[in-house]
Amino acid sequence: MIIAQITDMHVRAPDGRCNGFIDTNGYLERAVDALNAMTPRPDVVLATGDLTDCGLPAEYGVLRAILGRLHMPVYAIPGNHDRRSEMRHAFAGSDYLPADGPFLHYAVERHAVRLIGLDSVVPGKGYGSICAERRAWLAARLAEQPQKPTVIFLHHPPFPTGLKQMDLIGCRDGAELAKIIAPHRNVLRVLCGHHHRPIQTAWAGTIGSVGPATAHQVMLDLVDDKPARIMMEPPAFHLHLWSPENGMVTHMAYVDDHAGPYDFRFDPDYPAAEEEAEMAAARR
């Protein structure tokens, strides 16, 4: 099974620009094109929050139109830039989002890997939370199928990443959430967005993973007192490949085309001494 993860799309109303200059709508359109063009195509796409920039109906209209071009199912969760009521209305025709209740989380059972989406939003705040009520919901879901391979996905990373300013607005219940997840060895990954960078760490007996944004990234800066800054590094997404034989392996794929591919000689028996001689001759 191939799970694609796109995150932090920050879709704007038509002709709008995120932060006044970033064409996030165009970036997402190119990401959708790249996913549709893959061979083999992903089986599903997870959209891990900050789907829109301001949570406005017009933005969700654009989002639905772009994601509607995907040739595979897409499962979305909210981020701090989203609004539950508007998102629920925009995705009313879906068969996975709950029609009512305080949170937008759910479990998808129809694939080889079970998918559990968590709503970590705290309205009006940049940081997230998986409060006691949400943790109880997750604990009940994990208890239902303790053997089936499972991926949990939420917007705010519940683990420290070293990006100190971004971690200030991460998920504030990480230690408590880890206690819920750690006993369940069938949890393959905890997938997140929010930090606009590819990050992976061992956490709660599994792997915590943050996906890169489909548009702008956040600067890799490990200094405590510097504000987070935008970098126009290449847009990208994660691919999580699962098989019964190998478990789950994660790859990062860039959205846009680059030079190549170029053929190269690969021979595991190629003598190192001969290669060194060729390199020496080339330097003469």
Backbone as CSV, one residue per row, in Angstrom:
resi,resn,N_x,N_y,N_z,CA_x,CA_y,CA_z,C_x,C_y,C_z
1,MET,0.850,-1.198,0.000,0.000,0.000,0.000,0.881,1.242,0.000
2,ILE,0.535,2.219,-0.807,1.282,3.476,-0.890,0.389,4.596,-0.357
3,ILE,0.853,5.259,0.688,0.128,6.376,1.300,0.895,7.651,0.999
4,ALA,0.275,8.569,0.266,0.876,9.877,0.029,0.396,10.836,1.104
5,GLN,1.289,11.674,1.574,0.930,12.686,2.572,1.251,14.064,2.031
6,ILE,0.210,14.876,1.876,0.397,16.290,1.545,-0.015,17.104,2.753
7,THR,0.613,18.246,2.945,0.308,19.004,4.153,0.571,20.479,3.957
8,ASP,-0.119,21.285,4.774,0.096,22.737,4.833,-0.050,23.380,3.461
9,MET,-1.191,23.128,2.843,-1.462,23.667,1.520,-1.796,25.156,1.548
10,HIS,-2.406,25.645,2.632,-2.719,27.069,2.808,-3.426,27.660,1.588
11,VAL,-4.441,26.952,1.124,-5.168,27.397,-0.072,-5.867,28.729,0.199
12,ARG,-5.820,29.599,-0.795,-6.468,30.910,-0.720,-7.661,30.966,-1.678
13,ALA,-8.453,32.008,-1.542,-9.517,32.261,-2.505,-8.894,32.492,-3.879
14,PRO,-9.667,32.366,-4.969,-9.083,32.540,-6.310,-8.260,33.819,-6.417
15,ASP,-7.071,33.663,-6.996,-6.126,34.768,-7.224,-5.509,35.312,-5.936
16,GLY,-5.767,34.668,-4.789,-5.158,35.115,-3.553,-3.734,34.608,-3.415
17,ARG,-2.977,35.230,-2.532,-1.592,34.842,-2.280,-1.384,34.706,-0.774
18,CYS,-0.824,33.588,-0.364,-0.484,33.383,1.042,0.684,34.287,1.407
19,ASN,0.605,34.938,2.556,1.633,35.890,2.990,1.866,36.989,1.965
20,GLY,0.897,37.181,1.083,0.967,38.265,0.122,1.751,37.974,-1.144
21,PHE,2.461,36.802,-1.199,3.292,36.581,-2.389,3.396,35.116,-2.819
22,ILE,2.870,34.166,-2.052,3.057,32.749,-2.373,1.794,32.201,-3.030
23,ASP,1.930,31.680,-4.241,0.795,31.119,-4.978,0.552,29.688,-4.504
24,THR,-0.002,29.552,-3.310,-0.194,28.229,-2.734,-1.188,27.388,-3.543
25,ASN,-2.167,28.041,-4.173,-3.116,27.287,-4.999,-2.399,26.624,-6.167
26,GLY,-1.518,27.385,-6.818,-0.767,26.828,-7.939,0.156,25.701,-7.503
27,TYR,0.763,25.860,-6.335,1.620,24.792,-5.816,0.819,23.510,-5.581
28,LEU,-0.382,23.634,-4.995,-1.186,22.444,-4.746,-1.634,21.801,-6.052
29,GLU,-1.971,22.602,-7.042,-2.342,22.040,-8.338,-1.204,21.208,-8.918
30,ARG,0.018,21.693,-8.787,1.162,20.943,-9.304,1.399,19.669,-8.499
31,ALA,1.146,19.725,-7.183,1.276,18.521,-6.367,0.264,17.467,-6.791
32,VAL,-0.963,17.885,-7.071,-1.988,16.949,-7.535,-1.574,16.339,-8.873
33,ASP,-1.052,17.158,-9.767,-0.577,16.630,-11.054,0.519,15.591,-10.840
34,ALA,1.444,15.890,-9.936,2.551,14.958,-9.678,2.044,13.643,-9.103
35,LEU,1.087,13.692,-8.196,0.537,12.469,-7.610,-0.204,11.644,-8.654
36,ASN,-0.978,12.306,-9.498,-1.721,11.581,-10.540,-0.803,10.946,-11.564
37,ALA,0.381,11.535,-11.758,1.303,11.044,-12.779,2.205,9.920,-12.284
38,MET,2.150,9.607,-10.993,3.054,8.599,-10.454,2.708,7.202,-10.953
39,THR,3.742,6.378,-11.118,3.577,4.964,-11.443,4.426,4.144,-10.471
40,PRO,3.784,3.318,-9.625,2.338,3.212,-9.431,1.802,4.412,-8.665
41,ARG,0.524,4.666,-8.810,-0.098,5.758,-8.081,-0.286,5.383,-6.608
42,PRO,-0.266,6.380,-5.728,-0.615,6.112,-4.330,-2.037,5.560,-4.229
43,ASP,-2.248,4.741,-3.223,-3.587,4.199,-2.974,-4.494,5.223,-2.314
44,VAL,-3.914,6.055,-1.466,-4.676,7.096,-0.777,-3.778,8.311,-0.605
45,VAL,-4.419,9.451,-0.335,-3.708,10.676,0.010,-4.230,11.154,1.362
46,LEU,-3.315,11.434,2.279,-3.656,12.047,3.555,-3.286,13.523,3.497
47,ALA,-4.237,14.390,3.819,-4.004,15.836,3.846,-4.001,16.272,5.307
48,THR,-2.798,16.564,5.842,-2.641,16.680,7.288,-2.698,18.121,7.787
49,GLY,-3.742,18.830,7.406,-4.055,20.097,8.042,-3.463,21.334,7.417
50,ASP,-3.958,22.483,7.889,-3.740,23.773,7.246,-4.061,23.641,5.759
51,LEU,-5.236,23.083,5.534,-5.733,22.907,4.179,-5.951,24.266,3.528
52,THR,-6.456,25.211,4.307,-6.698,26.572,3.830,-5.880,27.540,4.667
53,ASP,-5.847,28.789,4.226,-5.052,29.780,4.943,-5.859,30.500,6.011
54,CYS,-7.152,30.718,5.741,-7.979,31.471,6.688,-9.259,30.746,7.082
55,GLY,-9.496,29.550,6.543,-10.688,28.800,6.888,-11.971,29.364,6.310
56,LEU,-11.890,30.067,5.178,-13.049,30.723,4.589,-13.744,29.810,3.581
57,PRO,-15.077,29.985,3.406,-15.800,29.139,2.451,-15.208,29.175,1.045
58,ALA,-14.799,30.351,0.587,-14.233,30.450,-0.763,-12.948,29.641,-0.884
59,GLU,-12.163,29.600,0.188,-10.923,28.823,0.161,-11.229,27.329,0.091
60,TYR,-12.223,26.889,0.861,-12.586,25.473,0.807,-13.163,25.097,-0.552
61,GLY,-13.827,26.032,-1.205,-14.304,25.759,-2.552,-13.163,25.495,-3.512
62,VAL,-12.103,26.312,-3.423,-10.920,26.098,-4.258,-10.252,24.777,-3.896
63,LEU,-10.136,24.521,-2.604,-9.503,23.278,-2.140,-10.224,22.061,-2.698
64,ARG,-11.533,22.017,-2.581,-12.301,20.874,-3.058,-12.135,20.701,-4.565
65,ALA,-12.104,21.802,-5.296,-11.948,21.713,-6.748,-10.594,21.119,-7.117
66,ILE,-9.540,21.524,-6.409,-8.199,21.015,-6.739,-8.065,19.559,-6.306
67,LEU,-8.451,19.257,-5.066,-8.332,17.880,-4.591,-9.264,16.941,-5.352
68,GLY,-10.334,17.475,-5.900,-11.263,16.655,-6.673,-10.654,16.078,-7.925
69,ARG,-9.509,16.592,-8.343,-8.829,16.055,-9.532,-7.959,14.838,-9.209
70,LEU,-7.795,14.523,-7.931,-6.992,13.355,-7.572,-7.695,12.071,-8.017
71,HIS,-6.902,11.109,-8.477,-7.436,9.837,-8.949,-7.470,8.778,-7.850
72,MET,-7.332,9.203,-6.609,-7.367,8.276,-5.480,-8.072,8.962,-4.316
73,PRO,-8.557,8.194,-3.327,-9.247,8.820,-2.191,-8.321,9.746,-1.418
74,VAL,-8.898,10.807,-0.872,-8.151,11.733,-0.018,-8.882,11.860,1.311
75,TYR,-8.117,11.807,2.403,-8.662,11.940,3.750,-7.989,13.134,4.416
76,ALA,-8.804,14.087,4.876,-8.281,15.349,5.386,-8.586,15.511,6.870
77,ILE,-7.684,16.179,7.565,-7.897,16.590,8.944,-7.608,18.083,9.035
78,PRO,-8.165,18.768,10.047,-7.948,20.208,10.148,-6.620,20.567,10.795
79,GLY,-6.139,21.768,10.466,-5.006,22.379,11.146,-5.442,23.672,11.793
80,ASN,-4.511,24.385,12.400,-4.873,25.603,13.116,-5.362,26.717,12.196
81,HIS,-5.082,26.637,10.892,-5.597,27.631,9.952,-6.994,27.283,9.442
82,ASP,-7.484,26.105,9.801,-8.798,25.668,9.325,-9.880,25.977,10.358
83,ARG,-11.130,25.898,9.894,-12.284,26.060,10.777,-13.153,24.815,10.652
84,ARG,-13.455,24.218,11.801,-14.197,22.961,11.762,-15.528,23.087,11.033
85,SER,-16.300,24.120,11.349,-17.630,24.234,10.754,-17.548,24.373,9.244
86,GLU,-16.634,25.187,8.761,-16.497,25.389,7.318,-15.958,24.127,6.647
87,MET,-15.020,23.461,7.304,-14.471,22.236,6.732,-15.527,21.142,6.686
88,ARG,-16.314,21.023,7.756,-17.374,20.017,7.782,-18.384,20.267,6.661
89,HIS,-18.714,21.533,6.438,-19.644,21.866,5.362,-19.035,21.555,4.002
90,ALA,-17.750,21.915,3.830,-17.101,21.719,2.535,-16.974,20.246,2.173
91,PHE,-16.758,19.383,3.176,-16.577,17.956,2.932,-17.819,17.147,3.320
92,ALA,-18.973,17.800,3.262,-20.210,17.146,3.700,-20.518,15.895,2.894
93,GLY,-20.083,15.829,1.662,-20.352,14.657,0.833,-19.401,13.507,1.063
94,SER,-18.408,13.689,1.932,-17.455,12.612,2.184,-18.095,11.549,3.064
95,ASP,-17.496,10.371,3.076,-18.041,9.280,3.894,-17.154,8.988,5.101
96,TYR,-16.290,9.918,5.473,-15.377,9.645,6.582,-15.432,10.697,7.680
97,LEU,-15.688,11.967,7.345,-15.747,12.991,8.381,-17.037,12.852,9.185
98,PRO,-16.974,12.972,10.507,-18.204,12.897,11.300,-19.113,14.086,11.000
99,ALA,-20.400,13.841,10.924,-21.361,14.894,10.604,-21.617,15.814,11.785
100,ASP,-21.324,15.365,12.992,-21.527,16.203,14.172,-20.487,15.832,15.219
101,GLY,-20.610,16.465,16.382,-19.630,16.229,17.441,-18.609,17.348,17.494
102,PRO,-17.855,17.422,18.584,-16.931,18.545,18.775,-15.648,18.454,17.954
103,PHE,-15.288,17.256,17.480,-13.994,17.090,16.825,-14.156,16.397,15.476
104,LEU,-13.191,16.645,14.601,-13.201,16.033,13.269,-12.165,14.920,13.213
105,HIS,-12.362,13.861,13.990,-11.474,12.715,13.828,-12.277,11.458,13.535
106,TYR,-11.564,10.453,12.996,-12.242,9.303,12.402,-11.240,8.186,12.189
107,ALA,-11.756,6.990,11.931,-10.940,5.837,11.540,-11.447,5.319,10.205
108,VAL,-10.519,5.037,9.304,-10.848,4.488,7.984,-10.396,3.030,7.975
109,GLU,-11.331,2.145,7.716,-11.087,0.708,7.890,-10.927,-0.053,6.575
110,ARG,-11.069,0.599,5.439,-11.236,-0.135,4.182,-9.924,-0.458,3.463
111,HIS,-8.795,-0.100,4.032,-7.519,-0.303,3.359,-6.656,-1.314,4.113
112,ALA,-5.565,-1.714,3.489,-4.667,-2.683,4.128,-4.060,-2.134,5.412
113,VAL,-3.868,-0.821,5.468,-3.406,-0.139,6.671,-4.570,0.679,7.225
114,ARG,-4.827,0.525,8.504,-5.887,1.307,9.147,-5.410,2.744,9.310
115,LEU,-6.278,3.703,9.026,-5.940,5.118,9.061,-6.783,5.803,10.130
116,ILE,-6.117,6.419,11.108,-6.820,7.118,12.177,-6.423,8.586,12.135
117,GLY,-7.389,9.441,11.785,-7.152,10.875,11.737,-7.574,11.535,13.032
118,LEU,-6.699,12.358,13.605,-6.968,13.056,14.869,-7.101,14.555,14.628
119,ASP,-8.038,15.155,15.309,-8.255,16.599,15.278,-7.514,17.206,16.465
120,SER,-6.430,17.936,16.189,-5.610,18.526,17.260,-5.828,20.028,17.399
121,VAL,-6.887,20.566,16.786,-7.100,22.017,16.738,-7.584,22.553,18.080
122,VAL,-7.035,23.682,18.481,-7.543,24.502,19.579,-7.989,25.812,18.943
123,PRO,-9.282,26.054,18.803,-9.749,27.238,18.065,-9.107,28.531,18.549
124,GLY,-8.620,29.308,17.597,-8.024,30.591,17.911,-6.579,30.538,18.354
125,LYS,-5.992,29.346,18.406,-4.614,29.196,18.864,-3.757,28.556,17.773
126,GLY,-2.469,28.881,17.778,-1.553,28.244,16.847,-1.129,26.873,17.310
127,TYR,-1.085,26.659,18.621,-0.696,25.357,19.150,-1.873,24.386,19.089
128,GLY,-1.574,23.112,19.309,-2.608,22.087,19.265,-2.719,21.338,20.569
129,SER,-3.726,20.465,20.634,-3.944,19.665,21.839,-4.671,18.380,21.465
130,ILE,-4.281,17.301,22.105,-5.093,16.082,22.130,-5.486,15.914,23.588
131,CYS,-6.611,16.529,23.948,-7.056,16.607,25.325,-7.514,15.233,25.814
132,ALA,-7.939,15.161,27.086,-8.330,13.880,27.676,-9.465,13.229,26.899
133,GLU,-10.438,14.028,26.434,-11.547,13.466,25.670,-11.053,12.860,24.358
134,ARG,-10.153,13.562,23.700,-9.620,13.051,22.429,-8.719,11.844,22.643
135,ARG,-7.947,11.852,23.718,-7.101,10.693,24.010,-7.945,9.463,24.311
136,ALA,-9.056,9.661,25.003,-9.945,8.532,25.290,-10.537,7.967,24.002
137,TRP,-10.885,8.844,23.085,-11.410,8.393,21.788,-10.360,7.557,21.063
138,LEU,-9.105,8.047,21.038,-8.040,7.314,20.363,-7.781,5.979,21.045
139,ALA,-7.751,5.963,22.354,-7.505,4.711,23.080,-8.560,3.669,22.730
140,ALA,-9.811,4.099,22.620,-10.881,3.172,22.257,-10.705,2.643,20.841
141,ARG,-10.290,3.505,19.930,-10.088,3.055,18.542,-8.915,2.071,18.456
142,LEU,-7.831,2.362,19.149,-6.675,1.467,19.089,-6.989,0.109,19.702
143,ALA,-7.847,0.093,20.694,-8.208,-1.171,21.334,-9.065,-2.044,20.428
144,GLU,-9.706,-1.463,19.433,-10.611,-2.217,18.568,-9.875,-3.222,17.684
145,GLN,-8.703,-2.831,17.181,-7.953,-3.694,16.263,-6.467,-3.651,16.634
146,PRO,-6.092,-4.332,17.687,-4.714,-4.227,18.176,-3.672,-4.886,17.285
147,GLN,-4.094,-5.661,16.290,-3.138,-6.349,15.424,-2.979,-5.697,14.058
148,LYS,-3.954,-4.929,13.615,-3.914,-4.423,12.238,-2.920,-3.278,12.119
149,PRO,-2.072,-3.296,11.062,-1.158,-2.165,10.842,-1.936,-0.853,10.780
150,THR,-1.445,0.148,11.507,-2.201,1.385,11.703,-1.295,2.593,11.553
151,VAL,-1.822,3.625,10.908,-1.171,4.935,10.831,-2.083,5.944,11.510
152,ILE,-1.506,6.733,12.400,-2.210,7.842,13.044,-1.712,9.131,12.403
153,PHE,-2.622,10.044,12.092,-2.182,11.312,11.518,-2.934,12.478,12.161
154,LEU,-2.195,13.532,12.449,-2.716,14.753,13.055,-1.882,15.922,12.580
155,HIS,-2.342,17.133,12.820,-1.634,18.290,12.284,-0.411,18.674,13.118
156,HIS,-0.593,18.856,14.411,0.478,19.378,15.267,1.398,18.251,15.748
157,PRO,2.704,18.343,15.523,3.616,17.318,16.039,3.559,17.244,17.564
158,PRO,3.356,16.043,18.132,3.319,15.898,19.588,4.681,15.581,20.190
159,PHE,5.739,15.741,19.411,7.093,15.425,19.855,8.000,16.613,19.530
160,PRO,9.089,16.815,20.291,10.010,17.915,19.993,10.784,17.634,18.712
161,THR,11.035,18.700,17.951,11.713,18.550,16.658,13.043,19.284,16.588
162,GLY,13.346,20.129,17.561,14.554,20.951,17.490,14.321,22.289,16.840
163,LEU,13.190,22.471,16.160,12.805,23.788,15.642,12.076,24.501,16.783
164,LYS,12.838,25.197,17.604,12.333,25.647,18.890,11.111,26.556,18.769
165,GLN,11.127,27.485,17.824,9.985,28.391,17.700,8.736,27.661,17.210
166,MET,8.891,26.697,16.325,7.745,25.923,15.863,7.250,24.983,16.956
167,ASP,8.176,24.435,17.735,7.763,23.528,18.811,6.917,24.243,19.861
168,LEU,7.075,25.564,19.984,6.241,26.321,20.917,4.769,26.247,20.547
169,ILE,4.496,26.002,19.261,3.103,25.901,18.822,2.804,24.477,18.332
170,GLY,3.511,23.505,18.898,3.222,22.112,18.600,2.035,21.617,19.422
171,CYS,1.886,20.306,19.521,0.825,19.696,20.328,1.274,19.658,21.780
172,ARG,0.483,20.199,22.676,0.891,20.379,24.068,0.631,19.173,24.960
173,ASP,0.102,18.096,24.392,-0.200,16.921,25.205,0.629,15.719,24.752
174,GLY,1.816,15.986,24.222,2.591,14.912,23.625,2.922,13.784,24.574
175,ALA,3.314,14.105,25.793,3.704,13.052,26.745,2.512,12.160,27.080
176,GLU,1.342,12.744,27.257,0.149,11.956,27.555,-0.291,11.145,26.347
177,LEU,-0.171,11.729,25.165,-0.527,11.002,23.950,0.409,9.811,23.740
178,ALA,1.684,10.001,24.042,2.650,8.908,23.888,2.271,7.711,24.754
179,LYS,1.722,7.960,25.933,1.314,6.859,26.802,0.188,6.031,26.180
180,ILE,-0.668,6.675,25.396,-1.760,5.969,24.733,-1.232,5.118,23.585
181,ILE,-0.265,5.661,22.845,0.202,5.019,21.612,1.230,3.927,21.880
182,ALA,2.132,4.154,22.830,3.293,3.284,23.015,2.968,1.805,23.187
183,PRO,1.908,1.411,23.897,1.653,-0.029,24.050,1.227,-0.724,22.760
184,HIS,0.883,0.043,21.731,0.323,-0.535,20.511,1.423,-0.636,19.446
185,ARG,2.040,-1.803,19.360,3.174,-1.990,18.462,2.749,-2.061,16.998
186,ASN,1.459,-2.086,16.741,0.958,-2.103,15.366,0.875,-0.708,14.767
187,VAL,1.163,0.343,15.552,1.155,1.710,15.021,2.460,1.932,14.260
188,LEU,2.363,2.063,12.949,3.536,2.150,12.080,4.166,3.534,12.065
189,ARG,3.330,4.557,12.084,3.783,5.943,12.005,2.765,6.834,12.715
190,VAL,3.271,7.970,13.215,2.417,9.085,13.621,2.800,10.234,12.696
191,LEU,1.917,10.554,11.772,2.209,11.519,10.710,1.644,12.889,11.069
192,CYS,2.439,13.921,10.842,2.044,15.281,11.203,2.388,16.255,10.081
193,GLY,1.896,17.462,10.232,2.259,18.576,9.362,2.777,19.716,10.218
194,HIS,2.303,20.941,9.905,2.473,22.131,10.742,3.853,22.764,10.684
195,HIS,4.921,21.970,10.687,6.268,22.532,10.775,6.885,22.834,9.407
196,HIS,6.214,22.465,8.332,6.692,22.804,6.985,8.118,22.328,6.724
197,ARG,8.451,21.154,7.239,9.772,20.576,6.980,9.667,19.061,7.104
198,PRO,10.498,18.291,6.376,10.551,16.846,6.605,11.370,16.543,7.851
199,ILE,10.741,15.871,8.815,11.373,15.570,10.101,10.936,14.175,10.518
200,GLN,11.858,13.388,11.071,11.490,12.071,11.602,12.236,11.820,12.905
201,THR,11.555,11.136,13.812,12.157,10.833,15.106,11.523,9.570,15.677
202,ALA,12.283,8.854,16.508,11.714,7.738,17.267,10.898,8.327,18.407
203,TRP,9.642,7.858,18.535,8.752,8.440,19.544,7.620,7.466,19.847
204,ALA,7.303,7.299,21.106,6.159,6.504,21.573,6.179,5.086,21.011
205,GLY,7.379,4.516,20.884,7.497,3.155,20.382,7.299,3.011,18.892
206,THR,7.237,4.126,18.182,7.055,4.096,16.736,7.887,5.219,16.130
207,ILE,7.537,5.667,14.926,8.229,6.771,14.269,7.277,7.950,14.167
208,GLY,7.707,9.099,14.699,6.991,10.345,14.489,7.553,11.027,13.257
209,SER,6.677,11.460,12.361,7.112,11.980,11.075,6.354,13.255,10.745
210,VAL,7.087,14.275,10.304,6.496,15.530,9.840,6.731,15.633,8.342
211,GLY,5.686,15.936,7.600,5.809,16.038,6.150,6.193,17.441,5.702
212,PRO,6.893,17.554,4.574,7.180,18.860,3.992,5.918,19.458,3.396
213,ALA,5.878,20.764,3.280,4.709,21.439,2.731,4.689,21.335,1.208
214,THR,3.484,21.421,0.664,3.364,21.445,-0.798,3.726,22.812,-1.369
215,ALA,3.931,23.793,-0.506,4.336,25.125,-0.967,5.597,25.552,-0.228
216,HIS,5.521,26.595,0.580,6.701,27.126,1.257,7.083,26.247,2.444
217,GLN,8.380,26.224,2.728,8.902,25.508,3.891,9.270,26.522,4.982
218,VAL,9.536,26.005,6.167,10.062,26.813,7.261,11.572,26.594,7.318
219,MET,12.308,27.657,7.505,13.768,27.596,7.504,14.273,26.624,8.568
220,LEU,15.255,25.822,8.193,15.918,24.935,9.149,16.838,25.777,10.019
221,ASP,16.381,26.097,11.215,17.111,26.966,12.129,16.950,26.405,13.530
222,LEU,18.043,25.970,14.130,18.017,25.325,15.439,18.402,26.273,16.569
223,VAL,18.401,27.573,16.281,18.708,28.582,17.297,17.442,28.913,18.075
224,ASP,17.547,28.955,19.400,16.360,29.087,20.249,15.592,30.382,20.038
225,ASP,16.275,31.504,19.930,15.589,32.791,20.048,15.310,33.452,18.702
226,LYS,15.485,32.722,17.604,15.194,33.312,16.301,13.764,32.992,15.885
227,PRO,13.049,33.942,15.307,11.690,33.644,14.842,11.723,32.697,13.648
228,ALA,10.656,31.905,13.517,10.541,31.028,12.346,10.387,31.879,11.100
229,ARG,11.053,31.453,10.022,11.021,32.214,8.769,10.717,31.302,7.596
230,ILE,10.102,31.877,6.580,9.720,31.138,5.375,10.929,30.981,4.471
231,MET,11.047,29.783,3.875,12.051,29.525,2.850,11.347,28.940,1.632
232,MET,11.698,29.416,0.463,11.095,28.881,-0.754,11.916,27.701,-1.274
233,GLU,12.097,26.729,-0.401,12.706,25.463,-0.795,11.705,24.686,-1.646
234,PRO,12.154,23.659,-2.373,11.237,22.964,-3.286,10.037,22.370,-2.573
235,PRO,8.839,22.534,-3.136,7.652,21.882,-2.569,7.769,20.373,-2.697
236,ALA,7.195,19.660,-1.729,7.389,18.212,-1.695,6.244,17.556,-0.931
237,PHE,6.251,16.229,-0.951,5.304,15.451,-0.148,5.992,14.161,0.264
238,HIS,5.396,13.465,1.216,5.926,12.183,1.664,5.147,11.034,1.038
239,LEU,5.863,9.946,0.783,5.267,8.684,0.372,5.628,7.638,1.417
240,HIS,4.618,6.992,1.953,4.814,5.952,2.967,4.406,4.624,2.338
241,LEU,5.390,3.764,2.119,5.170,2.485,1.442,5.095,1.373,2.480
242,TRP,3.961,0.654,2.474,3.801,-0.431,3.426,3.629,-1.758,2.714
243,SER,4.310,-2.789,3.235,4.090,-4.161,2.779,4.223,-5.070,3.989
244,PRO,3.546,-6.235,3.978,3.675,-7.151,5.114,5.105,-7.616,5.335
245,GLU,5.892,-7.682,4.250,7.260,-8.191,4.364,8.220,-7.160,4.959
246,ASN,8.061,-5.899,4.568,9.044,-4.886,4.925,8.536,-3.825,5.886
247,GLY,7.278,-3.891,6.286,6.744,-2.836,7.129,6.581,-1.547,6.350
248,MET,6.860,-0.428,7.001,6.662,0.873,6.359,7.990,1.576,6.125
249,VAL,8.145,2.096,4.922,9.320,2.869,4.518,8.821,4.216,4.005
250,THR,9.504,5.296,4.381,9.081,6.643,4.002,10.077,7.272,3.040
251,HIS,9.547,7.884,1.983,10.341,8.616,0.996,9.808,10.036,0.875
252,MET,10.688,10.968,0.549,10.260,12.319,0.210,10.327,12.484,-1.305
253,ALA,9.268,13.020,-1.889,9.208,13.236,-3.333,8.994,14.719,-3.601
254,TYR,9.805,15.286,-4.484,9.631,16.684,-4.858,8.509,16.814,-5.873
255,VAL,7.801,17.928,-5.811,6.655,18.145,-6.687,7.102,18.434,-8.114
256,ASP,8.036,19.351,-8.283,8.404,19.823,-9.616,9.469,18.941,-10.251
257,ASP,9.571,19.024,-11.588,10.568,18.263,-12.323,11.960,18.846,-12.106
258,HIS,12.944,17.977,-12.197,14.341,18.382,-12.103,15.094,17.739,-13.263
259,ALA,16.318,18.195,-13.500,17.123,17.623,-14.579,17.333,16.136,-14.339
260,GLY,17.354,15.363,-15.420,17.494,13.918,-15.328,16.195,13.248,-15.728
261,PRO,16.133,11.923,-15.586,17.160,11.046,-15.000,18.289,10.730,-15.972
262,TYR,19.460,10.457,-15.417,20.625,10.077,-16.189,21.015,8.649,-15.808
263,ASP,21.358,7.857,-16.779,21.823,6.506,-16.499,23.229,6.551,-15.891
264,PHE,23.504,5.642,-14.998,24.852,5.533,-14.465,25.187,4.056,-14.310
265,ARG,26.479,3.772,-14.343,26.929,2.399,-14.226,26.832,1.955,-12.776
266,PHE,26.136,0.861,-12.578,26.043,0.301,-11.231,26.352,-1.176,-11.314
267,ASP,27.493,-1.537,-10.776,27.924,-2.932,-10.786,28.516,-3.230,-9.416
268,PRO,27.841,-4.029,-8.611,28.365,-4.297,-7.259,29.722,-4.972,-7.257
269,ASP,30.115,-5.581,-8.395,31.417,-6.238,-8.477,32.466,-5.366,-9.155
270,TYR,32.091,-4.112,-9.446,33.029,-3.217,-10.139,34.230,-2.943,-9.244
271,PRO,35.459,-3.198,-9.724,36.641,-3.077,-8.855,36.916,-1.635,-8.455
272,ALA,37.105,-1.418,-7.159,37.397,-0.073,-6.681,38.707,0.452,-7.267
273,ALA,39.690,-0.416,-7.432,40.977,0.031,-7.972,40.806,0.555,-9.393
274,GLU,39.990,-0.113,-10.198,39.770,0.341,-11.569,39.065,1.692,-11.572
275,GLU,38.130,1.880,-10.664,37.418,3.160,-10.579,38.388,4.272,-10.193
276,GLU,39.275,3.985,-9.256,40.253,4.991,-8.851,41.189,5.338,-10.000
277,ALA,41.551,4.354,-10.811,42.420,4.620,-11.957,41.708,5.521,-12.960
278,GLU,40.433,5.273,-13.192,39.677,6.113,-14.122,39.586,7.543,-13.604
279,MET,39.380,7.691,-12.325,39.291,9.032,-11.743,40.625,9.767,-11.840
280,ALA,41.735,9.026,-11.640,43.065,9.643,-11.741,43.328,10.071,-13.171
281,ALA,42.930,9.218,-14.138,43.131,9.582,-15.543,42.326,10.823,-15.914
282,ALA,41.122,10.942,-15.356,40.274,12.093,-15.674,40.845,13.387,-15.125
283,ARG,41.647,13.269,-14.053,42.224,14.491,-13.451,43.461,14.955,-14.189
284,ARG,44.018,14.114,-15.066,45.270,14.514,-15.752,44.996,15.566,-16.799
